[in-house]
């Protein structure tokens, strides 16, 4: 539409509104129609964004992990809703200012908290374009390229991880919703084993769905089981030590006690405090002797399948019924990006049925991704995933994984070089469990010291890393998942922990 046509339409709408109200309104010749205003702002923003994006991307390596004084800076955000507003230019200037004053540089090389990946160049650029194109991937007809890229990228991911080509996949926000897809499919299967449709009838008055796993189960799986109506408290964890390692004999006895009743077995491919795995192959073999759905939570551990150095940890996952993995961890694509793979798409279709007269029919030959997963409103996560796999392929992503493995081993060597640092678990993958231990302290005192030290590290801001527990011991558990992290970064981190540890004594 031309500028003249745009103005005519705006004036016509204003005139019609005045006619309906029975009053005449004199046009304000100084006020632009909203369409004209926004188009002009977009033109002005392009230059502003070019500069801001260049500065942001180029400064990623050097910005601190945590900006000091964030709480005081954030006070300036507290204000009443503006009536007229300041316009796009000033609001973006404020946003950039607040990020300078109060941001966490989670994409930078010194963020080791949780398990957070970086962004490959191709993934970053593609994700920016996904927003610029305003792509919606609910169904094929509103974005043929977005949906087809998702399907292609999911096929590539199955190749990358060595999963059966016949498995159906879907992109979601992350591991929690990916687990939701897998376990909702499991719950649907479980109900059908009992002769009813959970998605239609619910679970009221039905038997308890058995869930068996190890002590490595992640909080996201427990959250999902709560959402599905199974309940966190109904999960049976079979542990042979205080770390949570699987007691497979006890699990076998429990499965035998079910006498063929259907059950869900959750295999944890990567424990978040040390990177240790459940015995994947043994658990799946055991489950197959009984009437079980096997779900593998491989949020970061599934990436072991990419590197021959660690692939043995995840042997057998291809035999599972559902498998999950996070892209915004080790694939190094932007948040939020997770993937679920399920052996039987029919279960996904029945669990996430979504129908109305104005929506695509279930038998429509063109795919509707919003009808086989929890989200109907879906952004184009596929752009970043497709772009990074297309740009770097299998070997490029293997290099990212193995770079992080090398970084973890280098950091473990740094821990060994410092008398006051102590490794707390074997370094299997990309997580290094350690603590500050100057000697002469009881276990309780060491736990209290490392808890204080964890708070000091965050307050210091040079690095973003947190504490957790292995058994009764408080530990640090830096996770290296970002291609940006360099050897000098982890060498500095070890020195900073020692420096702040002495201060915490």
KEDO-32316 format. One record per residue: x negated, y negated, z of N, C-alpha, C, O, CB in turn. Coordinates in steps of 0.2 Angstrom, whole numbers, plus 5000, padded with zeros to 4 digits. Glycine has a CB too. Layout:
BEGIN
XYZXYZXYZXYZXYZ/...
end
This chain:
BEGIN
499650065000500050005000499649945000499149935004500550005006/499749894996499349834995499549785001499949795005499449794989/499049735002499149695008499849655007500249645012498649645008/500049635001500649605000501249645001501749625004500649574992/501249704999501749755000501849765008502349775011501649824997/501249775011501249785019501649725022502049735027500549785021/501449665020501749605023502549605022502949585026501449535020/502749625015503449625014503749675018504349655020503549645006/503449735019503849785023503849755030504449765033503449845023/503349725033503449705040503949645041504349645045502749675042/503949605036504449555036505149575035505649555039504349495030/505249635031505949665030506149695037506749685039505849715025/505649735040505849765046506049715052506549725055505249805049/505749655052505849605057506549575055506949555060505349545056/506749565049507349535047507949575048508449555051507349515039/507849645047508349695048508449695056509049705058508149765046/507949695060508049695067508449635069508949635074507349695071/508349575066508649515068509449515066509849495070508349455065/509549545060510249555058510649595063511149585064510249585051/510349655065510649695070510849665076511349675079510249765071/510349625079510449595085510949535085511149505090509849565088/511049505078511549455078511249385079511549335079512149455082/510549385079510149325080509649315075509449355072509849325087/509549245074509049235069508349225072508349195078509249175065/507749245070507149235073506649195068506649225062506849295075/506349145070505949105066505249145066505049165071505849035068/504949165060504349195060503749155063503749095062504149215053/503349185066502749155069502149165064501849215063502549185076/502049105060501549105055500849125057500449135053501649045051/500749115063500049125066499949195068499349215070499949085072/500449245068500349305071500349355065500749355060500949325075/499849405065499749445059500249505061500349535066499049475059/500549535055500849605056500349655059499749655057501149625049/500649705062500149755066499749795061499149805062500549805070/500049805055499649845050499049805047498549825047500049865044/499149735046498649695044498149685049497549685048498949625042/498349675056497849665061497449725062496849725063498249655068/497749785062497249845063496849865057496249885058497749905064/497049845051496549865045496049815046495449835044496949855039/496149755048495549705048495149725054494449715053495849635050/495349745059494949775065494549835063493949835065495349795071/494849875059494449935057493849915053493249935054494849985053/493949865048493349835044492849805048492249815047493649785039/493049775054492549745058492149795063491549785064492849685062/492549845064492249895069491749935065491249965069492849945071/491749945059491349985055490549965057490150005058491449985048/490449905056489749885057489549885065489049905066489749805055/490049875069489949885076489749955078489349965082490549855080/490150005075490050075077489350095074489050135077490650115074/489250075068488550095065487950075070487550125071488450055058/487950015072487450005077487450045083486950065086487449925079/488150045086488150085093488050155092487650185096488950075095/488250185087488150255086487350275085487050315088488450285080/487050225081486350235080485950225087485450265088486050185075/486150175091485750165097485950225102485450245105486050105100/486550255102486750305106486350365105486050405109487450315106/486350385098486050445096485250445097484950495099486250465089/484950395095484250385095484050385103483450405104484050325092/484450355107484250355114484350415118484250415124484550295117/484650465115484850525119484250555123484350575129485150575115/483650555120483150595124482850545130482650575135482550605119/482950485130482650445135483150415140482850395145482350385131/483750415139484250395144484150445150484050505150484950395142/484250415156484250455162484850505162485350495159484250415169/484750555166485250605166485850585170486450595168485050675170/485750545175486350505179486150435180485550425182486450545185/486550395178486450315179486550305186487150315189486950275174/486050265189486150245196486650185197486650145192485450225199/487050185202487450135204488150135200488450085199487150065202/488250195198488950215194489550195198489950165195488950285192/489550205204490150195208490350115208490950095207490150225215/489850075209489950005210490149985203490549935202489349975212/489850005197489949985191490750005189491049965185489550015186/490950055191491650085189492150035192492750045190491650155191/492050005197492549955200492849905195493349885196492249915206/492449895190492649845185493249875181493549835177492049815181/493249935181493849965177494549955180495049965177493650045176/494549945187495149935190495449865189495249815192495049945198/495949865185496349805183497049825181497149875179495949765178/497449775181498149785179498149795171497649775168498649725181/498649825169498749835162498849765158499249725160499349885160/498349755153498449695150499049685146499349735143497849675146/499349625146499949615142499749605134500049645130500249545144/499349565133499149555126498549595123498549615118498949485124/498049615128497449645126496949605123497049545121497649705121/496349635123495749595121495549605114495049575111495149605126/495849655111495649675104495149735104494849745109495349615100/495049765098494649825098493849805099493549845103494649855091/493649755096492949735097492749725104492249755106492749665093/493149695108492949685115493049745119492649755124493349625118/493549785118493649845121493149895120492849925125494349875120/492849895114492349945113491649915116491249955118492249955105/491549855116490949825119491049845127490449865130490949745119/491649845130491649865137491549935138491149955143492349845139/491749975133491650045134490950065133490650105137492050085128/490550035129489850045128489450015134489050045137489550005122/489649965137489349935143489449985149489049995153489649865145/490050015150490250055155489850125154489550155159490950075156/489650145148489250205147488550185149488150235152489350225140/488350125148487650105150487550105157487050125160487450035147/488150085161488050075168488350135172488150135178488450015170/488650185169488950235174489050305170489450345172489650215176/488650315165488750385162488250435164487750425168488550375154/488450495163488050555164487750575157488250585152488350615167/487150585156486850605149486850675148486350705148486150575148/487450705148487550775148487250805141487150865141488250795149/487250765136486950795130486150785129485950805124487250765124/485850755134485150745134484750805136485050855139485050685138/484150795136483650855138483550875145483250925147483050845135/483850825150483750835157484350855160484350855167483450775160/484850885157485450905160485450985160485451015155486150885156/485351005167485351075168485951105172485951165174484651095171/486451065173486951075178487451125174487551115168487351015181/487851165177488351205174488051245169487451265170488951165172/488351245163487951275157488251235151488751245148488151355156/487851185150488051135145487551125139486951115140488151065148/487751135133487351135127487351065125487651015127487651185122/486851055120486850995116487250995110487751035109486050975114/487150955105487450945099486950955093486450915093487850885098/487051005089486551005083486750935079487350915079486651065079/486250915075486450855071487050865066487450825066485850835066/487150925063487650935059488350935063488850915060487551005055/488350975069488950975073489150905075489750895075488851025079/488650865077488850795079489150755074489750725075488250765082/488850755068489150715062489850745060490250705059488650725056/489950815060490550845058491150825063491650815061490550915057/490950825070491450805075491650735074492250715075491150825082/491250685073491350615072491850615066492350575066490750575070/491750655060492150645055492850675056493350655053491850685049/492850725060493550755062493950705065494650705064493450815067/493750665069494150605072494250555067494850535067493750575078/493850535063493950485057494450515053494850475050493250475054/494450575051494950605046495650615050496150625047494750665043/495650615057496250625061496550695059497150695058496750565059/496150745058496350805056496750845062496550845067495750845054/497350875060497750915064497750985062497850995056498450885065/497551035066497551105063498051155066497851205067496851125065/498651125067499151165070499351225064499351285066499851125071/499451195058499651245053499351225046499151165045500351245052/499251265042498951255035499151195032498751155029499051315031/499851185031500151135027499951065029499951025025500851135027/499751055036499550985038498750975038498550925039499850965044/498451035036497751025035497451095032497151135036497351005042/497551095026497251155023496451165024496251225026497351155015/496151115024495351115025495251135032494751175033495051055022/495551105037495451115044495551185046495151215049495851065048/496151215044496351285045495851335042495651375045497051295043/495751315036495351365032494551365035494251415035495351355025/494351305037493651305040493651345046493151375048493451225041/494251335050494251375056494251445055493851485058494951355060/494651475050494551545049493951565046493651625048495151565044/493551525042492951545039492451545045492051585045492751495034/492451495049491951485055492051545060491551575062492051415058/492651565061492751625065492551685062492251725066493551635067/492551695056492251755052491551755053491251805054492451755045/491251695052490451685053490251705060489751735061490251615051/490651685065490551695072490551765073490151795077490951655077/491051805070491051875071490451905068490151955071491651905068/490151885062489551905060488951895064488551935065489451875053/488951835067488351815071488351855077487751875079488451735073/488951875080488951905086488951985085488952025090489451885091/489052005079489152075078489752105080489752165083488552115081/490352065079490952095081491352125075491152105070491352035085/491852165076492252195071492552135067492852095069492752245073/492452145060492852095056493552095056493852045055492652105048/493852155059494552155059494852125065495452115065494752235060/494452095070494752065076494951995073494751965069494152045081/495551975076495751905075495451855080495351875086496551905076/495351795078495051745082495451675082495951665078494351735080/495351635087495651575087495151525091494851545096496351575090/495151465089494751415093495251375098495751355097494451365088/494951365104495251335109494751285113494251275110495551385115/494951265119494651205122493951235125493451195125495051175127/493951295127493351325131493451395134493951425132493151275136/493051415138493051485141493751495144494051545144492451495145/493951445148494551455152495151475147495551525148494751395156/495251435142495851445138495651505133496151545131495951385133/495051525132494851585128495051645132495351695130494151585126/494851645139495051695143495851705144496151755144494751685150/496151645143496951645143497151685137497651725138497151575144/496951665132497151705126497051775126497451815125496751675119/496451795128496251875129496651905134496951955133495551875131/496751875140497151905145497951905144498251945147496951875152/498151845141498851845139499051905134499551935135499051775136/498551915130498651975125498652035129499052085128498051975120/498152045134498152105138498752115142499052165143497552095143/499052055145499652065149500252085144500652125146499851995152/500252055138500752075133500752155132501252185132500752035127/500152175131499952245130500252285136500552345135499252265128/500052265142500252295148500952305149501252355150499952265154/501352255147502052255147502352305142502852345144502352185146/502052305136502352355131502152425133502552465131502052335125/501652435137501452505139502052525144502152585145500852505143/502352475148502852495152503552485149504052505152502852445158/503552465143504252465139504552405139505152405138504652525142/504252345141504652285141504152225138503552235137504852265148/504452175136504152115133504052065138504452025140504552085126/503452055140503252005146503451935143503651895147502552005148/503251925137503451855135504151835134504351775135503151845128/504551885134505351875134505651875141506051845143505651915129/505451935145505751945151505351925157505651925163505852025151/504751905157504351885162504151945166504252005164504751835167/503951935172503651985177504051995183503852035187502951965178/504551955184504951965190505252035191505552065186505551915190/505152065196505352135197504952195194505152245194506052135195/504452175191504052225187503452245192503352215197503752195181/503152295190502552325194501952275194501952235189502352395192/501552275199500952235199500452255193500352315192500552235206/500152215189499752225184499052235187498752195190499652175179/498752295187498052305190497552275186497552275180497952385191/497052235190496452205187495852225191495852215197496552125187/495352255187494752285190494152245187494152245181494752355189/493652235191493052195189492552205194492652235199493252125187/491952165193491452165198491452095202491952055200490752175194/491052085206490952025210490651965205490651915208490552035216/490551985199490251935194490851895191490751845187489851965189/491451905192492051875189491951805190491851775195492651905192/492151765185492051695185492651655187493251685186491851665178/492651595190493151565192493751545187494351545188492951495195/493451545180493951535175494451595174495051585172493651515168/494151655175494551715174495051715180495651735179494151775174/494851695186495351695192495851645190496451655192494951685198/495651585188496151535186496751555181497351545182495851465183/496451595176496951615171497351675174497951665172496451655165/497151715178497551765181498151735185498651755186497151815185/497951675189498451645192498951615188499551615189498151585197/498751585182499251555177499651605174500251585173498851515172/499451665173499751715170500251755175500651795173499351765167/500251735181500751765186500451825189500851865193501351775183/499851845188499551905191499351895198499451935202498951935186/498951835198498751815205498051825206497751875205499151845210/497751775209496951785211496851835216496451875215496751715213/497351845220497251885226497351955224497252005228497751865231/497651975218497752045216497152075212497252125209498352045212/496652035211496052065207495652105212495452085217495652005205/495452165210495052215213494352205211494152215205495352285212/493952185216493252175214492852235217492852245224492952105216/492452265213492052325216491352305216490952305211492152385211/491052295222490352265223489952315227490152345232490352195226/489352325225488852365229488352325233487952355236488452415224/488352255232487952215236488252145237488752135234487252215233/487952105241488252035242488151995236488451935237487952005248/487852015231487751975225488351985221488551935217487151985221/488652045221489252055217489152105212489652115208489551995214/488552135212488452185206488952245207489152265212487752215207/489152275201489652325201489552385204488952415204489852335193/489952415208489952475211490452525206491052525207490252485218/490152555201490452585196490852645198491352665196490052605190/490552675203490852735206491552725209492052755209490352775211/491552665213492152645216492652625211493252635212491952585221/492452595206492952575201493152635197493752645196492552535195/492752685196493052755193493552785198494052805195492452805192/493452785204493952815209494552775209495152805209493652815216/494552705208495152665208495552685201496152685201494952595208/495152685196495552705189495852775189496352785187495052695184/495452825192495752885193496452885197496852925196495252935196/496452845202497052835206497652805203498152815206496852795212/497552775197498052745194498452795190499052785188497852695189/498152855189498552915186498852895179499352915177499052935190/498452855175498652845168499052775167499152765162498952895165/499152745173499552685172499052625169498452625170499752655179/499352585165498952535161498652485166498952465171499352495156/498052465164497652415168497252375164497052395158497252455174/496952315167496552275164495852275167495752275173496752195164/495352295163494652295166494252235163494252225157494252355164/493952185167493652125165492852145166492652155171493852065169/492552135160491852145160491552075159491652035155491552185154/491052065164490751995164490051995161489552025164490651975172/490051965155489351965151489051905152489051855148489551975143/488651895158488351845160488551805166489051775166488351785154/488251825172488451795178488051725179487451715177488251835184/488451675181488251605180487651585185487351525184488751555181/487451625190486951595195486251625193485751605195487151625202/486251685189485651715187485551735180485051755178485451775192/486151745177486151765170486251845170486151875164485551745166/486351875175486351945175487051975172487551935173486251975183/487052025169487652055166487952115170487552155174487552075159/488552125170488852185171488552245167488352225161489652185171/488652305169488352355164488952365159489352405159488252425168/488852325153489452315148489652385145490152405146489252275143/489152425143489252485139489552535144490052575142488652515136/489352545150489552595155490252575157490652625158489052595161/490452515158491052495160491552505154492152535156491152415162/491452495148491852505143491952585142492552605141491652475136/491452625142491552695142491952725147492452765146490852725142/491952695153492352715159493052695157493552735158492052685165/493152635155493852615154494152655149494852665149493852535152/493852675144494152715138494352785140494752815137493552715132/494152805146494352865149495052865152495352915154493852895153/495252795153495852785156496252735152496052715146495752755163/496852725154497252685150497152605151497552575155498052705151/496652575148496452515150496352465144496152485139495752515154/496552405145496352355141495652325143495552305149496852295140/495152315139494452295141494452215138494452205132493952335138/494352175143494152105141493452085143493252095149494752055145/493052055138492452035140492351965140492551925135491952065134/492151935146492051865147491351855145490851865149492251835154/491251825139490551815137490351745135490051725131490451855130/490651695140490651625139489951605136489951565131490751595145/489451625140488751605137488351675135487851675131488351565142/488551725139488151785138488251825131487751855129488351835143/488751805128488851835121488251815116488151855112489551825118/487951755118487451735114486851785114486351775110487251665115/486751825119486251875119486251915113485751945111486351915125/486851925110486851965104486451935098486351965093487651975101/486251875098485951835093485151855092484851855087486051765093/484951865098484151875099483951945100484251975105483851825104/483551975097483352045098483052055105482952105108482852075093/482751995108482451995114482952015120482652035125482151925115/483551995119484052005125484652035122485152045126484151935128/484652055116485352085114485552145118486152165118485252105106/485052185121485252245124485752235130486152275132484652285127/485752175133486152155138486852165137487352175141486052085141/487052145130487752145128487952205123488452205120487852085124/487552255124487652315120488352345121488552345127487152375121/488752355116489452385118490052335118490552355117489452415124/489852265118490452225118490952225112491552215112490152155118/490652255106491052255100491652305101492052315097490652275094/491552345106492152395108492652375112493152405113491852465111/492652315114493152285119493752265115493752265109492852215122/494352255119494952235116495052155115495352135110495552255120/494652125119494652045118493952025121493752055126495252015122/493751975118493051945119493151865119493451845114492551975114/492751835123492751765123492051735123491651765126493151735129/492051675121491351645121491451565120491951545117490951665115/490951525123491051455122490551425117489951445117490851425129/490751385113490351355108489951295111489451275109490751325102/490251255116489951195118489451215123489151175127490451155121/489251285124488751305128488151315123487751265121488851365132/488051375121487451395117487451385109486951385106487151465119/488051375107488151355100487851285098487751265093488851375097/487951245103487751175103488151135098487951105094486951165101/488851145100489351095096489651055102489651075108489851145092/489951005100490250955105490850985109491151035106490550895101/490950965115491550985119492150955115492050895112491450955126/492650985116492751055119492851105113493151095108493351055123/492551165114492551215109492351285112491851295114491951195104/492951325112492851395114493251435109493651415105493151405121/493051505109493351555104493551615108493251645112492851565099/494151645106494351705108494451755102494751735097495051695112/494251815103494351865098494751925101494551945106493651895095/495251945097495751995100495852055095495852035089496451965102/495852115097495852165092496552175089496552195083495752235096/497052155092497752165089498052095089498252065094498152215094/498152065083498451995082499152005083499451945085498351975075/499452055083500152065084500352045091500852015093500452135083/499852065096499952045103499951975104500251945108499452085107/499451935100499351865101500051835098500251785101498751845097/500251855093500851825090501451835094501851785095501051865083/501551895098502151895102502051855109502451835112502251975104/501351855111501251825118501351745117501551715121500551835120/501151715111501151645110501651625105501651575101500451625108/502251665104502751645099502951575100503051545106503351695100/503051545094503251465094503651455088503351455082502551425094/504251445089504651445083505251395084505451385090505051515082/505451365079505951315078506151305071505751325067505851245082/506751275069506951275062506451225058506351245052507651245062/506151175061505651135057504951165057504551125054505651065060/504851215060504151245060504051295055504551325053503951275067/503451315053503351365048503651435051503551445057502651375047/503951475047504251535049503651585050503151585048504651565043/503851635054503351685056503051725050502451745051503651735061/503451735045503251775039502951725034502851755028503851815036/502851665035502451625031501751645029501351655034502451545033/501651655023500951685021500351645023499851665024500951705014/500451575024499951535025499951525033500451525037500051455023/499251525036499151535043499451475047499351415045498451545044/499651495053499851445058499551455064499751505068500651435059/498951425065498551435071498851425078498751455083497851395071/499351375078499651355084500151405086500451405092499951295083/500251455082500751515084500451575086500751625088501251525078/499751575087499451635090498951615096498551655098498951665084/499051555098498651535104499051485108499651465106498051505102/498751455114499151415118499251345116499751315118498851415125/498851325112498951255110499251245103499151275098498251215109/499751195103500051185096499751115093499651115087500851175097/499651065098499251005096498551025096498251035101499450945100/498251025090497551055089497151005085497350995079497551125087/496550985088496050945084495650985080495651055081495650895088/495250965075494851005071494151025074493650995072494750965064/494251065079493551095082493151125076492551135076493751135087/493551155071493251195066492751155062492251185060493751215061/492751085061492351055057491651065060491151075056492450975057/491551055067490851055070490551125069489951135068490851035077/491051175071490751245071490551265064490051295063491351295073/491051255059490851265052490251235050489751265047491451255047/490151165051489551125049488951155052488451155048489651055051/488951175058488251195061488051265059487451275057488351195069/488551305058488451375055488151365048487751405045489051425055/488551325044488351315037487651285036487251305032488851265033/487451235041486851195040486251245043485751235040486851135045/486351285048485751315051485751395050485251425051485651295058/486351425049486451495048486251535054486151505060486051515043/486151595053486051645058485351625061485251635068486051715056/484851615057484151605060484051545064483751545069483651605054/484451485061484351425065484651435072484351405077484751375061/485251465073485551475079485151525084485151525090486251495079/484851575081484351615084483751575087483551585093484151675080/483551525083482951485086483251445092482851435096482751445080/483851425092484051385097484051425104483851405109484751355096/484351485103484351535109483651545111483551545117484751595107/483251565107482551585109482151525111481751535116482251625103/482251465109481951405112482151405119481751385123482151345108/482851415121483051405128482751465132482651455138483751405128/482651525129482351575133481651555135481451575140482351645129/481251525130480651505131480551455136480151455141480251485125/481051405136481051355141481151385148480851365153481551305139/481651435149481751465155481151495158480951495164482351515154/480751535154480151565156479651515158479251525163479951615150/479651465154479151415156479251375162478851365166479051355150/479951365164480051335170479951385176479751365181480851315170/480151455174479951505180479251505181479051505187480151575177/478751495176478051485177477851425182477451425186477651485171/478251375180478151315184478351325192477951295196478551255182/478851355193479051375200478551415203478351405209479751415200/478251465200477751505203477051465204476651485208477551555198/476951405200476351365202476451325208475951305211476251325196/477051315210477151265216477251315222477651355222477751225215/476851305227476851345233477551335237477751385240476351335238/477851285236478451265240479151285236479651275238478451195242/479051315230479651335226479651415226479051445225479551305219/480251445226480251515226480751535221481351515222480451535234/480651585217481051615213481551665217481351695221480751655207/482151665215482651695219482951755215483351795218483251655221/482851765209483051815204482651825198482351775196483851805202/482651885195482351895189482651845184483251845183482351965187/482151815180482451775174482551815168482151835165481951715173/483251835167483451875161483551835155483451855150484051915163/483851775156484051735150483851665151483251645151484851745149/484351625151484251555151484351515158484351455158484651515146/484451555163484551525170484051545174483851605174485251555173/483751505178483251515183483451495190483551435192482551475181/483551545194483751545201483151535205482751575206484251605203/483151475209482551465213482751415219483351395219481951425209/482351405224482451365230481851335232481251355230482851405235/481951275236481351245239481251275245481651285250481451165240/480651305246480451345253479751325255479251355253480551415251/479751275259479051255262478751295267478151295268479051185265/479051345269478851395274479051375281479051315282478051405273/479051425285479151415292479851395294480051375300478751355294/480351415290481051395291481451455291481351505287481351345286/482051455295482451515295482951515289482951465285482951515301/483251565287483751565281484251515282484451475277484051635281/484551505288485051455289484751385288485051335284485351455296/484151375290483751305289483651295282483651235279483151305293/483451345278483251345271483951325267483951285263482951405269/484451355269485051345266485251265267485451235262485651385268/485251245273485451175274484951125271485151075268485351165282/484251145270483751105267483951095259483951045257483051135268/484051155256484251155249484851125247484951095242484251225246/485351125252485951085251485851015251486150975247486551105256/485450995256485250915256484850895250484950845247484850905262/484450945248484050925242484450925236484250885231483450985241/484950965235485350965229485750895229485750865223485851015230/485950865234486250805234485750745233485850695229486550785241/485150755235484550705233484450705226484350655223483950725237/484450765223484250775216484750735212484650695207484250845213/485450745213485950705210485950635211486050595207486650735212/485750615217485750535219485150505216485150445214485650525227/484650545214483950525211484150505204483850455201483450575212/484550545200484750525194484250545188484450545182484850455193/483650565189483150585184483350655180483250665175482450595186/483750695184483950755182484650775184484850755190483450815184/485050815180485650835182485650905183485650945178486250815177/485650925190485650995191485951005198485950965202484851025191/486251065199486651075205486451145209486051185206487351075204/486751155215486551205219487151255218487751245216486451185226/487051325220487551375221487251425226486851405230487651405214/487551485226487351535231487251605227487551625223487851545236/486751635229486651705228486651745234486151735238485951725224/487151785235487251815242487351755247487851715246486651855244/486951755252487051705257486551645256486451605260486851735264/486151655251485651605250485851545245486151555240484951635247/485651485248485851425243485251415239484651415240485951355248/485451405232484951405227485051345222485551315222484851475223/484551335218484651295212484751345206484351395207484051235211/485151325201485151375196485251335189485751335186485851415196/484651295187484651265181484751305175484451365175483951225180/485151285171485351325165485151285158485251225158486151345164/484751315154484451285149484751315142484751365140483651305148/485151265139485651285134485551235128485951235123486351295136/485151185129485151125124484451125120483951135123485151065128/484551125113483951125109483451065111482851065109484151115102/483751005114483350945115482850955121482350925121483850895117/482951005126482551015131481851035129481751085125482851065136/481351005132480651015130480251045136480451035142480250945128/479651065135479251095141479151045146479151055152478651125138/478950985143478750925148479350905153479250885158478550865144/479950915150480550905154480650945160480750925166481250905150/480551015159480551065165479951055169480051075175480651135162/479351035167478851025171478950965176478750975182478151015167/479250915173479450855177479950875182479950855188479650805173/480450915180480950935185480650975191480850965197481450985181/480251025190479851055195479551005200479551015206479351105193/479150955197478850915201479350865205479150855211478350865197/479850845202480350805206480650845211480850815217480950785201/480850905210481150945216480650955222480850945227481351015213/480050965220479550965226479450895229479450895235478850985223/479450845225479450775228480050755233479950735238479350725222/480650775230481250755234481250805240481550795245481850755230/481050875239481050915244480650895250480850905256480850985242/480050875249479650845255480050785258479950785264479050825252/480350745254480750695257481350715262481550685267481050645252/481650775260482250805263482050835270482450855274482550855259/481350855271481150895277481350845283481150875289480450905276/
end
